Amino acid sequence: MASTFADLDELVLTCRDHKAKGYISEAVASYRSGAYRASIVSTWIAICFDVIEKIRELALAGDAQAEQLAKEIEDTRVKNDISKALKFEREILEIARDKFELISPIEFIDLQRVQEDRNRCAHPSLASEEQIFTPSAELARVHIRSAVSHLLAHPPAQGKYALDRLLSEINSEYFPHEADKAQIAFLNSPLKKPRQSLVRNLIVILLKDVLKENVEWKHKRRIKAAISAIKSMHPEWYLAALSEKASQILGSLKDDELGRIEAFFRCVNDVWQHLDNGLQQRCKSFVTNLPSENIDDIDFFLSFAPLEKAAEQRVTTYTAKDYANALFFPIPKVIANNFIKSYLAASSFDSANAWSKLIASNAEDFDKNQIIEIITRVLGS
């Protein structure tokens, strides 16, 4: 919610399940009429119905643990087993937290307070002899908000199950390579209305994946599309995840693994500002001394503003032999200019011949002015 004091009608509208929405609407109506005990009781009933419906949704989606629990719930209902039903109600929040990760440990504490206050409201014998429990309007309101914002507004998959489902979708050969299509794919996933922790954990895993050794190029494209889609859907949480985790993830690379930063920056081209100064300098030093075996990556670094100067410096120190093993589509202008400069400054026939071969093999990528410069300088000499 944009406001710190949420509108109750707006909260009700965010509820997913119609049964839970009915009970939370009743809780709001009771709150507005001053029946705060009834409001808290209805809020707790809404929580119970919502957890049960989420378990059934997970069961339909193929979660084996949810299927087993859904059968037990139905068996309890059919047999009208009151003791078993009461036991399930007592444990329902632990089930939601521990078995299905529907709520976080912090959210569990808030909802446990709803459960405790519901017991105090519904069982007057638990209060003192002289006075029954009389909740305040503020207490009833905060319980309504906790119930909706922590549980009722969210889809059932939010914990490890949701994370596994999203990763399975991204790893599929049929996941789109374009950000806009990836965003469409995510509209019917747990990312439609996630918790911040789910977004953060997913981004962390994707960033770590792209830094793994020998990642297939198709998978890199899927990761890039997924990250771009997440950025569009949840920009604030995306930036928070980068600020919190990017330096730690990239900083874990050993010196002989730094060649992987090219794929990292391709997938997350707005991450630079979130890296600490020491890590930024390390990346610049690596590109300034980019190994010959990584020469194919130089064209990307030339187009990546934070490392452009370092890449330009490295361009001038590669040899003709280094460039002979490189493939550029097309050749960057900085490199083409270096070919010309090196050719014209060659101190031996072999050196001039090596650079001229590079110019000839990439001739179609040279513009008119570069060609004129070559001809003019050669004829002039």
Number of C-alpha atoms within 10 A of each C-alpha: 9 5 6 6 9 13 11 17 10 10 21 22 12 14 23 19 18 13 15 27 24 15 22 30 23 18 29 26 16 19 21 14 10 14 18 24 24 21 30 31 24 23 31 27 18 28 27 17 18 28 22 19 19 24 26 21 18 21 18 13 12 11 15 12 13 21 18 13 16 21 13 15 18 11 12 16 13 9 9 11 12 11 10 15 15 11 10 17 15 12 11 16 22 18 18 20 17 14 13 23 18 29 23 17 13 11 17 20 13 15 23 16 13 24 23 11 21 22 17 20 22 14 12 14 12 12 14 9 8 5 8 14 16 13 18 13 15 11 15 25 20 15 23 28 20 19 23 25 17 19 25 26 21 23 23 26 24 25 22 15 16 22 19 14 15 19 15 11 17 22 14 12 11 9 19 20 19 15 21 15 14 22 23 13 18 19 12 10 17 22 25 17 15 19 20 17 14 20 21 18 15 23 23 17 13 20 23 15 15 25 22 14 10 8 13 10 11 12 18 20 20 25 27 26 23 30 22 21 22 22 19 14 17 16 13 11 19 20 17 15 20 23 17 14 19 23 19 14 16 19 17 12 15 9 9 7 12 18 21 19 18 20 21 21 18 17 22 17 16 12 16 19 13 17 20 14 12 10 15 18 13 14 22 18 14 19 29 19 16 22 14 16 11 14 19 14 22 25 22 17 21 23 13 17 13 16 22 19 17 21 27 19 14 19 25 15 13 17 15 19 13 14 19 13 11 15 13 15 8 12 16 17 15 14 19 21 17 18 23 20 15 19 24 17 11 15 10 9 9 10 17 16 14 19 23 19 15 18 20 11 10 16 15 10 17 17 11 8 8 16 13 11 14 16 11 11 11 11 8 7 7
